[in-house]
Amino acid sequence: MTIHGAVIIEQGVTFAVIAVKSSVTQYTARLVQTRRELSYFFPNMPIILMSQDSNGTPHYFGRKDIVEFLKSIRLDQIPWKEYHIY
C-alpha cells in the first residue's frame, strides 16, 4: 500500500502527517483505528491525519498543538512524500 505523508520535526517534536480520505476522518472509531494502524510504521511519534473537503481545504486531526501549527502553514509547505508500507 502507498500512503502520502510527511515526517516533520518542529520545535523538537517529531510527528507524522498522513493524508487520508475524508471518509476516514468522518467517524471517530475509523480515525482512531487508522492512527493505531499507522503507528506501527511511524513508531514513537504523534500521528496527525489530514483530509481535504470538497474545496480542497485541509482539516487536521490529532494532537491539538500540532494541529494548530499545521493550520498556520500552507499545505504545499509540508514535505510530502510517498511511503510504501506492507
C-alpha positions as CSV (number, residue, x, y, z in Angstrom):
1,M,0.0,0.0,0.0
2,T,1.2,3.5,-0.7
3,I,0.4,6.4,1.5
4,H,1.1,10.1,1.2
5,G,2.6,11.7,4.3
6,A,5.4,13.6,5.9
7,V,7.6,13.3,8.9
8,I,8.2,16.7,10.4
9,I,10.4,18.0,13.2
10,E,9.2,21.3,14.6
11,Q,10.4,22.8,17.9
12,G,11.9,19.5,18.9
13,V,8.8,17.4,18.3
14,T,8.9,14.8,15.5
15,F,5.5,13.9,14.1
16,A,3.9,12.3,11.1
17,V,1.2,13.9,8.9
18,I,-0.7,11.4,6.8
19,A,-3.2,12.3,4.0
20,V,-6.4,10.2,4.1
21,K,-9.8,10.3,2.5
22,S,-12.5,12.3,4.3
23,S,-14.4,9.1,5.0
24,V,-11.6,8.1,7.4
25,T,-11.9,11.3,9.4
26,Q,-15.7,11.5,9.5
27,Y,-16.0,8.8,12.1
28,T,-14.1,8.8,15.4
29,A,-13.7,5.0,15.5
30,R,-12.3,4.9,12.0
31,L,-9.9,7.8,12.7
32,V,-8.6,6.1,15.9
33,Q,-8.2,2.8,14.2
34,T,-6.3,4.3,11.3
35,R,-4.0,6.2,13.6
36,R,-3.3,3.0,15.6
37,E,-2.5,1.0,12.4
38,L,-0.2,3.8,11.2
39,S,1.7,3.9,14.5
40,Y,3.3,0.6,13.5
41,F,5.0,2.4,10.6
42,F,5.7,5.7,12.4
43,P,6.7,4.5,15.9
44,N,7.0,6.8,18.9
45,M,5.6,9.8,17.2
46,P,2.3,11.6,17.2
47,I,0.3,10.9,14.0
48,I,-1.9,13.6,12.5
49,L,-4.4,12.7,9.9
50,M,-5.2,15.2,7.2
51,S,-8.2,15.1,4.9
52,Q,-9.5,17.8,2.5
53,D,-13.0,18.9,2.0
54,S,-14.6,19.5,-1.4
55,N,-13.0,22.9,-1.7
56,G,-9.5,21.4,-1.1
57,T,-9.3,22.9,2.4
58,P,-7.2,20.7,4.7
59,H,-8.5,19.5,8.0
60,Y,-6.2,18.0,10.6
61,F,-6.9,15.5,13.3
62,G,-4.6,14.7,16.2
63,R,-2.6,16.4,18.9
64,K,-4.0,19.9,19.3
65,D,-0.7,21.8,19.5
66,I,0.5,20.1,16.3
67,V,-2.9,20.7,14.6
68,E,-2.6,24.4,15.4
69,F,0.9,24.5,13.9
70,L,-0.3,22.8,10.7
71,K,-3.2,25.2,10.4
72,S,-0.7,28.1,10.4
73,I,1.2,26.8,7.3
74,R,0.3,26.2,3.7
75,L,-0.4,22.7,2.5
76,D,2.5,23.0,0.0
77,Q,4.9,23.8,2.8
78,I,4.6,20.2,4.1
79,P,7.4,18.0,2.7
80,W,5.0,15.3,1.3
81,K,6.4,12.0,0.0
82,E,5.1,8.5,-0.8
83,Y,5.6,5.8,1.8
84,H,5.3,2.2,0.7
85,I,4.0,0.1,3.6
86,Y,3.3,-3.6,3.7
